[in-house]
Amino acid sequence: MKTRTLGVARPRRLDAATIASTAAVPALSGMLWNAGSRPCDVIFLDGGHDEDVLRADFANFAPLAKEAWNRVVVDDLGSQYEFQRTIASVWGEAVANG
């Protein structure tokens, strides 16, 4: 996985991965889950707009979210376009399922 460091004040604190989330996140999630780590306070989802990709992103990121407190941010919520309605639907299901 190719990454680049974001930020200067705290090197290696933030990385950007240039790989599809459906490939990268399961590997990272499994590695951290097996190490007993749930490191994410905030998860920002900005990926594919297809329903299967959205469902996979929510399922794959879930094990990375801290249990005590976490927030998920999703871009493109709305109802003007079909892809926004798909995102809103999957988001609603994720919220309902905890």
Accessible surface in RSA format (square Angstrom, percent):
REM  Atomic radii and reference values for relative SASA: ProtOr
REM  Chains: A
REM  Algorithm: Lee & Richards
REM  Probe-radius: 1.40
REM  Slices: 20
REM RES _ NUM      All-atoms   Total-Side   Main-Chain    Non-polar    All polar
REM                ABS   REL    ABS   REL    ABS   REL    ABS   REL    ABS   REL
RES MET A   1   133.21  69.0  55.25  36.6  77.96 185.6  54.64  46.5  78.57 104.1
RES LYS A   2   159.75  77.9 147.77  90.7  11.98  28.5  98.44  88.6  61.31  65.3
RES THR A   3    60.05  42.7  34.11  34.6  25.94  61.8  19.56  26.3  40.49  61.2
RES ARG A   4   145.79  61.2 140.06  71.4   5.73  13.7  62.64  85.6  83.16  50.4
RES THR A   5    54.54  38.8  28.63  29.0  25.91  61.8  22.80  30.6  31.74  48.0
RES LEU A   6    64.62  36.0  61.06  43.7   3.56   8.9  63.48  44.6   1.14   3.1
RES GLY A   7    54.28  66.9   0.00   N/A  54.28  66.9  32.35  88.8  21.93  49.1
RES VAL A   8   138.73  91.3 125.29 113.4  13.44  32.4 128.37 111.5  10.36  28.1
RES ALA A   9   100.61  92.5  62.31  96.2  38.30  87.1  74.09 104.3  26.52  70.3
RES ARG A  10   147.24  61.8 139.64  71.2   7.60  18.1  47.30  64.6  99.94  60.6
RES PRO A  11    93.54  68.2  77.09  70.3  16.45  59.8  77.09  63.6  16.45 102.3
RES ARG A  12   152.84  64.2 131.34  67.0  21.49  51.2  68.89  94.2  83.94  50.9
RES ARG A  13   152.87  64.2 122.74  62.6  30.13  71.7  32.43  44.3 120.45  73.0
RES LEU A  14   105.49  58.7 103.69  74.2   1.79   4.5 105.49  74.1   0.00   0.0
RES ASP A  15    67.50  47.3  35.17  35.0  32.33  76.4  14.71  34.6  52.79  52.6
RES ALA A  16    25.07  23.1  19.42  30.0   5.65  12.9  25.07  35.3   0.00   0.0
RES ALA A  17    52.13  47.9  23.18  35.8  28.95  65.8  23.18  32.6  28.95  76.7
RES THR A  18    89.68  63.8  60.26  61.1  29.42  70.1  66.86  89.8  22.82  34.5
RES ILE A  19    78.25  44.5  52.25  38.9  26.01  62.7  61.72  44.4  16.53  44.9
RES ALA A  20    64.92  59.7  46.68  72.0  18.24  41.5  58.36  82.2   6.56  17.4
RES SER A  21    31.11  26.3  23.25  31.0   7.86  18.1  21.46  45.7   9.65  13.5
RES THR A  22    58.36  41.5  43.33  43.9  15.03  35.8  23.58  31.7  34.77  52.6
RES ALA A  23    58.90  54.2  39.11  60.4  19.79  45.0  46.96  66.1  11.93  31.6
RES ALA A  24    10.98  10.1   8.86  13.7   2.12   4.8  10.98  15.5   0.00   0.0
RES VAL A  25    10.25   6.7  10.01   9.1   0.24   0.6  10.25   8.9   0.00   0.0
RES PRO A  26    55.01  40.1  42.30  38.6  12.72  46.2  46.26  38.2   8.76  54.4
RES ALA A  27    67.96  62.5  48.78  75.3  19.18  43.6  61.42  86.5   6.54  17.3
RES LEU A  28    68.85  38.3  66.63  47.7   2.22   5.6  68.50  48.1   0.34   0.9
RES SER A  29     7.17   6.1   7.16   9.6   0.01   0.0   3.78   8.0   3.40   4.8
RES GLY A  30    30.03  37.0   0.00   N/A  30.03  37.0  29.52  81.0   0.51   1.1
RES MET A  31   122.67  63.5 110.34  73.0  12.33  29.4  77.08  65.5  45.59  60.4
RES LEU A  32    41.39  23.1  41.38  29.6   0.02   0.0  41.39  29.1   0.00   0.0
RES TRP A  33   130.13  52.2 121.01  58.6   9.11  21.4  91.02  48.5  39.11  63.4
RES ASN A  34   129.61  89.4  93.33  90.2  36.28  87.4  30.82  74.2  98.79  95.5
RES ALA A  35    81.06  74.5  40.32  62.2  40.74  92.7  53.59  75.5  27.47  72.8
RES GLY A  36    70.12  86.5   0.00   N/A  70.12  86.5  36.03  98.9  34.09  76.3
RES SER A  37    37.70  31.9  32.00  42.7   5.69  13.1  22.21  47.3  15.49  21.7
RES ARG A  38    65.09  27.3  53.42  27.2  11.66  27.8  24.33  33.3  40.76  24.7
RES PRO A  39    60.69  44.2  37.06  33.8  23.63  85.9  43.26  35.7  17.42 108.3
RES CYS A  40    31.63  23.9  27.62  30.8   4.00   9.4   4.21  10.7  27.42  29.6
RES ASP A  41    60.86  42.6  57.26  57.0   3.60   8.5  13.21  31.1  47.65  47.5
RES VAL A  42    86.47  56.9  65.64  59.4  20.84  50.2  65.64  57.0  20.84  56.5
RES ILE A  43     7.78   4.4   4.70   3.5   3.08   7.4   7.78   5.6   0.00   0.0
RES PHE A  44   115.45  57.8  92.53  57.3  22.93  59.7  92.53  56.1  22.93  65.6
RES LEU A  45    12.04   6.7   9.70   6.9   2.34   5.9  11.06   7.8   0.98   2.6
RES ASP A  46    89.42  62.6  57.61  57.3  31.81  75.2   8.78  20.7  80.64  80.4
RES GLY A  47    36.34  44.8   0.00   N/A  36.34  44.8  21.74  59.7  14.60  32.7
RES GLY A  48    32.27  39.8   0.00   N/A  32.27  39.8  25.48  69.9   6.79  15.2
RES HIS A  49    68.85  37.6  58.88  40.9   9.98  25.5  40.50  41.7  28.36  33.0
RES ASP A  50    95.37  66.8  90.96  90.5   4.41  10.4  15.68  36.9  79.69  79.5
RES GLU A  51    82.95  47.6  77.80  58.9   5.15  12.3  23.12  44.7  59.84  48.9
RES ASP A  52   103.39  72.4  91.47  91.0  11.93  28.2  46.20 108.7  57.19  57.0
RES VAL A  53    37.96  25.0  37.05  33.5   0.91   2.2  37.96  33.0   0.00   0.0
RES LEU A  54    11.50   6.4  11.50   8.2   0.00   0.0  11.50   8.1   0.00   0.0
RES ARG A  55    98.11  41.2  92.40  47.1   5.71  13.6  51.96  71.0  46.15  28.0
RES ALA A  56    31.20  28.7  23.57  36.4   7.62  17.3  30.68  43.2   0.51   1.4
RES ASP A  57     4.53   3.2   4.53   4.5   0.00   0.0   0.80   1.9   3.74   3.7
RES PHE A  58    28.40  14.2  22.85  14.2   5.54  14.4  23.92  14.5   4.47  12.8
RES ALA A  59    67.10  61.7  47.54  73.4  19.56  44.5  56.86  80.1  10.24  27.1
RES ASN A  60    31.33  21.6  27.66  26.7   3.67   8.8   3.67   8.8  27.66  26.7
RES PHE A  61    39.30  19.7  39.30  24.3   0.00   0.0  39.30  23.8   0.00   0.0
RES ALA A  62    56.02  51.5  45.54  70.3  10.49  23.9  53.28  75.0   2.74   7.3
RES PRO A  63    38.81  28.3  35.74  32.6   3.08  11.2  38.57  31.8   0.24   1.5
RES LEU A  64     2.76   1.5   2.76   2.0   0.00   0.0   2.76   1.9   0.00   0.0
RES ALA A  65    10.07   9.3  10.03  15.5   0.03   0.1  10.03  14.1   0.03   0.1
RES LYS A  66    81.81  39.9  80.90  49.6   0.91   2.2  38.04  34.2  43.77  46.6
RES GLU A  67   138.33  79.4 104.58  79.1  33.75  80.3  39.19  75.8  99.14  80.9
RES ALA A  68   106.94  98.3  64.03  98.8  42.91  97.6  75.94 106.9  31.00  82.1
RES TRP A  69   128.05  51.4 123.23  59.6   4.82  11.3 112.51  60.0  15.53  25.2
RES ASN A  70    46.12  31.8  38.12  36.8   8.00  19.3   0.08   0.2  46.04  44.5
RES ARG A  71   128.45  53.9 126.52  64.5   1.94   4.6  48.02  65.6  80.44  48.7
RES VAL A  72    45.75  30.1  29.40  26.6  16.35  39.4  29.40  25.5  16.35  44.3
RES VAL A  73    67.27  44.3  63.96  57.9   3.31   8.0  67.27  58.5   0.00   0.0
RES VAL A  74    19.44  12.8   3.42   3.1  16.01  38.6   3.42   3.0  16.01  43.4
RES ASP A  75    39.87  27.9  32.37  32.2   7.50  17.7  24.94  58.7  14.92  14.9
RES ASP A  76    50.25  35.2  35.55  35.4  14.70  34.8   6.03  14.2  44.22  44.1
RES LEU A  77    77.91  43.4  52.98  37.9  24.93  62.7  52.98  37.2  24.93  67.1
RES GLY A  78    31.96  39.4   0.00   N/A  31.96  39.4  28.06  77.0   3.90   8.7
RES SER A  79    83.07  70.2  71.04  94.8  12.03  27.7  33.69  71.7  49.37  69.2
RES GLN A  80   134.80  75.4 106.04  77.5  28.76  68.5  43.35  92.3  91.44  69.4
RES TYR A  81   116.19  54.2 112.59  64.1   3.59   9.3  81.60  61.3  34.59  42.6
RES GLU A  82   114.15  65.5 109.04  82.5   5.11  12.2  60.12 116.3  54.03  44.1
RES PHE A  83    71.63  35.8  65.46  40.5   6.16  16.0  68.82  41.7   2.81   8.0
RES GLN A  84    27.24  15.2  27.24  19.9   0.00   0.0   0.00   0.0  27.24  20.7
RES ARG A  85   105.98  44.5  99.67  50.8   6.31  15.0  51.74  70.7  54.24  32.9
RES THR A  86    28.79  20.5  23.46  23.8   5.33  12.7  13.09  17.6  15.70  23.7
RES ILE A  87     2.08   1.2   1.96   1.5   0.13   0.3   1.97   1.4   0.11   0.3
RES ALA A  88    39.60  36.4  32.55  50.2   7.05  16.0  32.89  46.3   6.70  17.8
RES SER A  89    60.79  51.4  46.86  62.5  13.93  32.1  35.14  74.8  25.66  35.9
RES VAL A  90     4.36   2.9   4.03   3.6   0.33   0.8   4.03   3.5   0.33   0.9
RES TRP A  91    67.48  27.1  67.48  32.7   0.00   0.0  49.43  26.4  18.05  29.3
RES GLY A  92    34.97  43.1   0.00   N/A  34.97  43.1  29.76  81.7   5.20  11.7
RES GLU A  93    67.82  38.9  63.02  47.7   4.80  11.4  38.27  74.0  29.55  24.1
RES ALA A  94    28.98  26.6  15.22  23.5  13.76  31.3  23.29  32.8   5.69  15.1
RES VAL A  95    93.30  61.4  74.50  67.4  18.80  45.3  81.22  70.6  12.09  32.8
RES ALA A  96    88.06  81.0  46.20  71.3  41.85  95.2  57.48  80.9  30.58  81.0
RES ASN A  97   129.50  89.3  92.55  89.4  36.95  89.0  31.33  75.4  98.17  94.9
RES GLY A  98   101.11 124.7   0.00   N/A 101.11 124.7  53.68 147.3  47.42 106.2
END  Absolute sums over single chains surface
CHAIN  1 A     6720.1       5132.8       1587.3       3933.9       2786.2
END  Absolute sums over all chains
TOTAL          6720.1       5132.8       1587.3       3933.9       2786.2
